[in-house]
Amino acid sequence: MDNITTKVAGIDTGKAALDVATYPASEKLRVGNAGDGHQELVAWLKARKIKRVGIEASGGYERAVVACLRKKGFEVVLLQPRQVRAFAVYKLRRAKNDRLDAALIAECAADRGELREPPDARLAPLAEHLLFIEQLEADIVRLKTRRERFTDKRILRQIEREIAALDRRCEAELARLEAAVRKHDDLARRLQLIESVDGIGIRTALTLVILLPELGKANREQISALAGVAPYDDDSGERTGQRRIAGGRARVRRALFNAAFPAAQRWNSALVALYGRLKEKGKEHKSALIACARKLLIFANAVVERGTPWIRKAPQQHLAR
């Protein structure tokens, strides 16, 4: 697509309204962020023969309009806030308001050559259900933390009852989510493949199926970066900085860490051996755990890519020096 001659629109998303601007010709529109406003937006864009629309991810407020635009045949470039901020710095733009942001997003979308394929529409309601389960889990953690502050037996019994009730509710919701995923043959197959990896239980497998649809389609470096478990260099001149992980999908990374710790202690012989080697080399527990989480993700990526279950292999003998 010719980015110079193609008209592009950018949308700055708010809870109640959408600010729209075109590029290179700067025309502006404000509509409500609801059904009627979306229809008005579609008509306005079509009247101007716009095919590509850039929109910044905005905490979920953009989902409905993105779905509407894609359904109507527009090419939608979903931009992360850090991409838009970096583009603003590159363009030396400091002024900021909703309409200026829309124009900046339009220019940023025009500057991007690649387009990602539209997301699987089936995953959005599943992701919402998973978020509800995560919130229940967070409530359980908070109650357990609160329990440590009390000695009164009556209060402790009350807290224990609340924890038990939330545990039952969490288990029931997890079962419902699993059943919803298994209704789709392709998702059920992915779930089965991921769960075949030693150390990955149903909770982590569901997270990977729902929140990491790129699994099996990207190489090991790309999938590690998407999940935020890829180490990045921090070198300059003669200085060699410590490698750190950054970015990625926090919910996926959290699920991987929760699975990697017990897997590296007991359930996955390859990770047990990896964790042991890293500790022998003087690595801190956190660094070793990150490496195990990354390896667990690579295992899951491999089984989905090849379409065959995990094959357990005996770890190679580590020769002492």
DRENDREN-856995 format. One record per residue (C-alpha): residue in three letters; x, y, z. Coordinates in pm, whole numbers, plus 32768, in hexadecimal, padded with zeros to 4 digits. Example, Ala and Ser with C-alpha at 12.3 -4.5 7.8 and 13.67 -1.06 7.14 Angstrom:
<atoms>
ALA84CE7E3E830C
SER85577F9682CA
</atoms>
This chain:
<atoms>
MET800080008000
ASP8081815B7FA1
ASN8096821A80E7
ILE80C283698037
THR7F8583687F64
THR7EA38290803C
LYS7DB8834A8123
VAL7DC382C38284
ALA7CF2831283B5
GLY7D5F8311851E
ILE7C7882E9864A
ASP7CBB835C87AC
THR7BD782888885
GLY7B2282FA89BB
LYS7A1B82508A8C
ALA7906832E8A03
ALA798D83BE88BF
LEU7A71837E8797
ASP7B4684948705
VAL7B9B8451859A
ALA7C9384F884AE
THR7D0684A7834E
TYR7E6384A982B5
PRO7EF9854381E2
ALA7DC9862781B6
SER7D62868F8314
GLU7BEB8667833F
LYS7B5A86348498
LEU7A2985918535
ARG79AA85438690
VAL78A5843486C8
GLY7822837087EE
ASN78D0822C8847
ALA7795815A8820
GLY76C780B6870D
ASP763781F1866B
GLY778682A2867B
HIS7833817785DD
GLN773D817684BB
GLU777082EC8487
LEU78E882B2848B
VAL78D2819D8385
ALA78048279829C
TRP78F4839E82CB
LEU7A2682C7827F
LYS79868229814B
ALA7924837E80C3
ARG7A9483DB80CD
LYS7B0582918032
ILE7BD882398162
LYS7C3F80CC817B
ARG7D3F80CA8295
VAL7CF4813B83F7
GLY7DEB81598513
ILE7D7281408677
GLU7E2C814087C1
ALA7DE3802C88BC
SER7D2980D489D7
GLY7CD87FE38AEF
GLY7BC67F318A2E
TYR7AFE806689C7
GLU7B74802D8863
ARG7AF67EC78841
ALA79977F0E87C3
VAL79FE800C86BC
VAL7B1E7F308647
ALA7A307E0B861B
CYS79397EE8855F
LEU7A427F748473
ARG7AD47E1E8426
LYS79787D9383E5
LYS79417EAC82EB
GLY7A827E548232
PHE7B737F6082AF
GLU7CE27F1382ED
VAL7D137F5B845D
VAL7E6D7F9C84EC
LEU7E5C7F6F8664
LEU7F78803786FC
GLN800780168859
PRO8021815A8924
ARG819D81408933
GLN81A9813487B4
VAL80DF8274879B
ARG81B2831F88A7
ALA82F482BA87F7
PHE826C833A86AC
ALA821384878751
VAL837784A687D6
TYR84018450867D
LYS8325856085E2
LEU837F865886F8
ARG821286838756
ARG81D4870588B5
ALA8077879D88A4
LYS7F6686AD8910
ASN7DED869B8902
ASP7CF6859B887E
ARG7CE2862A871E
LEU7E5986548700
ASP7E8284F0877E
ALA7D9584738670
ALA7E6285228563
LEU7FA3849085F2
ILE7F0C833285F7
ALA7EA1835A848B
GLU800083BE8424
CYS809482A384F0
ALA7FA881A88449
ALA8009822C82F2
ASP81788202834A
ARG814B809483AC
GLY81757FA3828C
GLU81017E618333
LEU7FA07DFD838A
ARG7F4E7CED8480
GLU7E3B7BFA842C
PRO7CF57C3F84E7
PRO7CE47B8E8637
ASP7C0F7A598666
ALA7ABD7AE486D0
ARG7A7C79AF87A4
LEU7B967A098893
ALA7B0E7B558917
PRO79F47AC289EE
LEU7ADD79AC8A60
ALA7BE07AB08AC8
GLU7AD67B6A8B8E
HIS7A777A288C41
LEU7BE679E68C8C
LEU7C087B458D1B
PHE7AE87AFD8E0A
ILE7B9F79C38E82
GLU7CDF7A8E8EB3
GLN7C1D7B878F88
LEU7B917A6D905D
GLU7CF379EA908C
ALA7D687B4590F2
ASP7C4E7B5991F1
ILE7CC17A0C9285
VAL7E267A8B92A3
ARG7DAF7BC79352
LEU7CE27AFF944A
LYS7E097A1C9497
THR7EE17B4E94D4
ARG7DD47BE595B4
ARG7DBD7A9E9678
GLU7F247AC796EC
ARG7EC87C0297AF
PHE7DC97B5D9895
THR7DCB7A7099BE
ASP7C597A869A1E
LYS7BC7793099D2
ARG7A7279B5996C
ILE7B0C7AA1986D
LEU7BF5799297EE
ARG7AD278A397BB
GLN7A1979AD96F7
ILE7B4779EC9618
GLU7B76787595E3
ARG7A0A78539578
GLU7A357970947F
ILE7B7378D593F1
ALA7ACA778193CF
ALA799E781D9320
LEU7A7D78D9922D
ASP7B4B779E91EC
ARG7A0E76E1918C
ARG799777FD90B0
CYS7AEA78179007
GLU7AEF76A18FBE
ALA798E76B08F30
GLU79E177D78E4F
LEU7B1F772C8DD6
ALA7A5475F78D7B
ARG795976D08CBC
LEU7A71777D8C01
GLU7B1376338BA4
ALA79C675B18B23
ALA799776EF8A54
VAL7AEF76C689B5
ARG7AB87555896D
LYS797C75A588A6
HIS7A677613878C
ASP7B2374EF86F3
ASP7C5975B78693
LEU7C75766187E8
ALA7C3975158897
ARG7D56747D87D0
ARG7E40759B882B
LEU7DDD75788997
GLN7E2574038990
LEU7F7B743788F1
ILE7FE4754589E7
GLU7F68747F8B13
SER803973558AA2
VAL817674108B05
ASP81EC739B8C5D
GLY81AF74B08D58
ILE809C75678C9A
GLY7F4875388D3D
ILE7DF375988CBC
ARG7E0376F88D55
THR7F4277558C9C
ALA7ED8769E8B60
LEU7D9477678B50
THR7E5678AB8B79
LEU7F3E78528A57
VAL7E1F77ED8972
ILE7D53792589BA
LEU7E597A3689E8
LEU7F7079BA8904
PRO7ECF795387B9
GLU80217984870C
LEU809A784487B5
GLY8116775286AE
LYS8123786285A3
ALA825579208621
ASN83BB78B3865C
ARG844B788887B9
GLU84DD79E887C9
GLN839B7A8D8755
ILE82B879C7883D
SER839F7A0E8966
ALA838F7B83891A
LEU82147B7C88FE
ALA81F97ADB8A54
GLY82FC7BC68AE9
VAL83F57AB88B4E
ALA85047B0E8A4F
PRO86457BA08AE3
TYR86B77CE98A48
ASP881E7D638A30
ASP88887E9C8AEB
ASP89E47ED78A5E
SER8A8F801889F9
GLY8BF880388991
GLU8CCA7F6A8A7E
ARG8BB57F508B80
THR8AF57E0A8B94
GLY89AE7E3A8C49
GLN88CE7D3B8CED
ARG87D57C8E8C07
ARG866E7CD78C64
ILE85147C7E8BEB
ALA84257D948B8A
GLY82D17DCC8AED
GLY81F97CB48A6A
ARG80AF7C318AEC
ALA80B27C3F8C66
ARG7F927B4A8C96
VAL803F7A458BBF
ARG818B7A7C8C70
ARG80E77A5A8DC6
ALA8045790E8D62
LEU8192788D8CE0
PHE824778E98E23
ASN813A783F8EF3
ALA816C77018E26
ALA82E677158E06
PHE833777108F79
PRO829B75BB8FCE
ALA82FE75358E77
ALA846C758B8EB8
GLN845F74ED9011
ARG83B073AA8FBA
TRP82CB73808E8E
ASN83A773BB8D5C
SER84F573068D5C
ALA858773EB8C50
LEU8534751F8D21
VAL85B1747A8E61
ALA870074428DB4
LEU870475A48D23
TYR86B776448E74
GLY87C875748F19
ARG88CD75D48E15
LEU887C77468E32
LYS888E773F8FAE
GLU89DD768B8F9C
LYS8A5B77A78EC1
GLY89F978A28FCB
LYS88B479228F33
GLU87B879B69023
HIS866E79019056
LYS85AA7A0A8F93
SER869279FC8E66
ALA868678808E63
LEU850A78868E7E
ILE84EF79798D58
ALA85C5788E8C87
CYS84E477698CE8
ALA83A9782E8C94
ARG843C78838B3F
LYS849A77178B01
LEU833C76A58B66
LEU82A877998A6A
ILE8395771C895B
PHE832475B789A2
ALA81B87620897E
ASN820576DD883E
ALA82B275AC87AD
VAL819674B687EE
VAL809475A18756
GLU817175E88629
ARG81AD747985D8
GLY80517407863F
THR80C772E38713
PRO80C672BB888F
TRP81EE72EB8975
ILE82EF71D38972
ARG839D71A78ABD
LYS851471818A9C
ALA860F71258BA4
PRO86E872558BF8
GLN884D724B8B7B
GLN894B71F78C84
HIS89FE73288D07
LEU8B7072E58D2E
ALA8C1173818E5F
ARG8D4B74498E1C
</atoms>
